[in-house]
Amino acid sequence: MAHLPNSESAPFSKSSNNDSRLGFHILTLFPESFDSVLSASLVGKAREKGLVDFQFTQIRDFSKDKHRTVDDTPYGGGEGMLMKADVLHDAWKEARRKIPEGARSTTIFLSPQGTPLTQSLAKELATYDDLVLVCGHYEGVDERFIEMCVDREISIGDYVLTGGELPAMVLIDVVTRLIPGVVGNEKSLSEETFEKGLLKYPQYTRPRNYEGREVPEVLLGGDHGAIARWREEKMRERTEKKRPDLLGKTARLKNQ
C-alpha cells in the first residue's frame, strides 16, 4: 500500500485551501476517451465552476524503450500481457507530483477484484481533496505496483471490461455530483435511490392521464403527510420487488 504524507491517515475533512474543489488525477493510455464525458452535463458544469479539475498522465510517456512499451509477458506463463510495474510507478509518481502539498489524497485502481462502488463509498471519496485513478489494460498489472502505490481497488460490477477508463468515468460522475454546488437542488440528493438503503419511489409529471394511465390520486391532493407515507410505502414495495437484497443490507446496518 502507498504510504505517503496526507494519503490515508488524515480524518475525513476537506483541506482548508478550498473546501469544495476535488482534483482527479487520471493515469491512462487513452486520455482522449474522457473528452466528451468530462465536458458534458453536470461534470462539465462542475469543471467550468472550478469545483473539479482533471489532470491526465499518459502512462506510455514513461516507457523505457524507443517502442514505448508498457506491457510484457507474465512470469510463470499465462494468457495475455501485464502492464509493467516500473512504467506505472513512474507515471504514478508524476501524477502525485501534481497534487498540492497538504492535500488529502488516495490512489484508486479500477479493478473487477475491487470493492464494489456504492453510494456510501462515493460519499467517502467526495471528502478527499485529490483522487488518483489508475486505469489498467491488457490482462492486468504487475502486482508489485498495486502493493507499492494503490490504497484501494474499486469495481463498478462483476464483469470484465477492456480497460479502466469506463469505470473511472463512472466513478468521476458518481463522486462529482456529491460535491456541494454541483447539483442545483442539493436537497434532492437525500431522496435519491440508495440514500435510505431503498430504491426511489415512482415519479410522475404532466400529462395527468397518458394512454389511459392516471397519476396516483394521492399525489394530486396536496396532503404532504399522505404523500410522504405513500412514497415510503412505494420505496419498500419497489425494493422488495426489484432489489430484495438491499432490504437485507438495510436490516444489517440498523443492527450494527
Buried (B, 14 or more C-beta within 10 A) or exposed (E): EBEBEBBBEBEEEBBEEBEBBBBBBBBBBBBEBBEEBBEEEBBBBBBEEEBBEBBBBBBEEBBEEEEEEBBBEBEEEEEEBBBBBBBBBBBBEBBBEEBBEEBBBBBBBBBBEBEEBEBEBBBEBBBBBBBBBBBBBBBBBBEEBBEBBBBBBBBBEEEEBEBBBBBBBBBBBBBBBBBEEBBEEEEEBEEEBBBBBBBBBBEEEEEEEEEEEEBEEEBEEEEEEEBEEBBEEBBBBBBEEEBEEBBEEBEEEEEE
